[in-house]
Amino acid sequence: MTADTITTADTRIDARWLIPVEPFGVVLEHQAIILQGSRILAIVPQTEADHHYRTRETLTLDQHVVLPGLINLHGHTAMSLFRGLADDLPLMTWLNDHIWPAEGKFVSEQFVTDGTRLAMAEMLRTGTTTFSDMYFFPEISAQAAHDTGMRAQICFPLMDMPTVWGSGPEEYLNKGAELIRQWQQDDYVMPAIGPHAPYTVSDGPLRSAVALAEDTGAAVQIHLHETAFEVADALKNTGKRPLARMAELGVLSSNTQCVHMTQVDESDLLLLKQTGAHVVHCPESNLKLASGFCPVQKILDHDINVTIGTDGAASNNDLDLFGELKTAAMVAKAVANDAAALSAHRALEMATLRGAKALGRDQEIGSLVAGKLADLIAVDLSDPYLQPVYDPASHLVYSNHGRAVSHSWIHGVPQLQDGILTRIDVPDLVLRVNEWRKQILS
Ligand SMILES: [Zn+2]
């Protein structure tokens, strides 16, 4: 081997197992992932890496499976500060009597700063490297994600009623357009448009949201068909299913993410397929609020993209996407009455490459391929509850929880090392969170 065949790079990660997600369903062994700057330079067998790469640091993960960082496509991050505040209630009672009043009283810029940091700490600790947020003061959560170095789609809220963030649709749209302008070129932040739901946003603001999306290329994320009541009520009031109304208003496109979709009939499948809109499945929120069941396998069978999200911590009550994957796989099998529904590999794809596709970023993130951005995680499989290892993909979905995630990198930057967060001061965060607890209780 001559010196000129040796490439120098930043980091070499030796992985016992590797699930690149692309190609689908593959588990590789004894691979070296070579990182250079923000990107993956190469993925080669370790013996080949010995001959061709010299790196500043080498990390040996000989009990670990390495995979793309997870993408949590729906949440309300600052609501982590309301975790466990109101449980065991149906959606409208939970919103009207508990969440909306608490939000009216406590949500502020500081609340969003601290709540977003709490959510990011939990997500980073459990393997998420990209998340989507829909909450008040999106400029604050955008800054928090950027400062921490976490990738985030930040959807500014849009609804008819006034809130702490604005007086109504016109102000939300003006502030939202400014958010898009400010963050659109950022490495980490993807600004987007977040009309809350068909029953909280009227046609005019929805049309303006579509115009803004077309002007800027920003994505649209909306809660849709969360409950049977929502669909029945809309049919009574407008004569249309909410999804049909969204289609008529131009809301549905390949740049649109429909969150929940527990009510899906043949006409809905046709609209989703025709428009290329994406579905964001949030099984634990749907279970906890008794909202219904999204027929994931049926939607996938129609060649419609399905991704996954935790929803906010107040209706879940955690942001551990590995836990969400297990629930998703279990529920999909029960709903389809078919044990083959939503396989482990398909579930992992939902939390990675399919999420990236919904964000329009599947050329950059969502799988481990040379040239893509270095967003990856390692899961330590040495613990007795993950032994023995026949198939790491099976363990990741059916036996794992997020606490087994040991390492993560975003944009090539280490975020988690041996289970320790590198960019968030956890003791300081816990102090602040407990101050909020005292305030909210009093
Ligand atoms: Zn939600």
Residues whose N, C-alpha, C, O or C-beta is under 5 A from the ligand:
A	BS01	ZN	D311
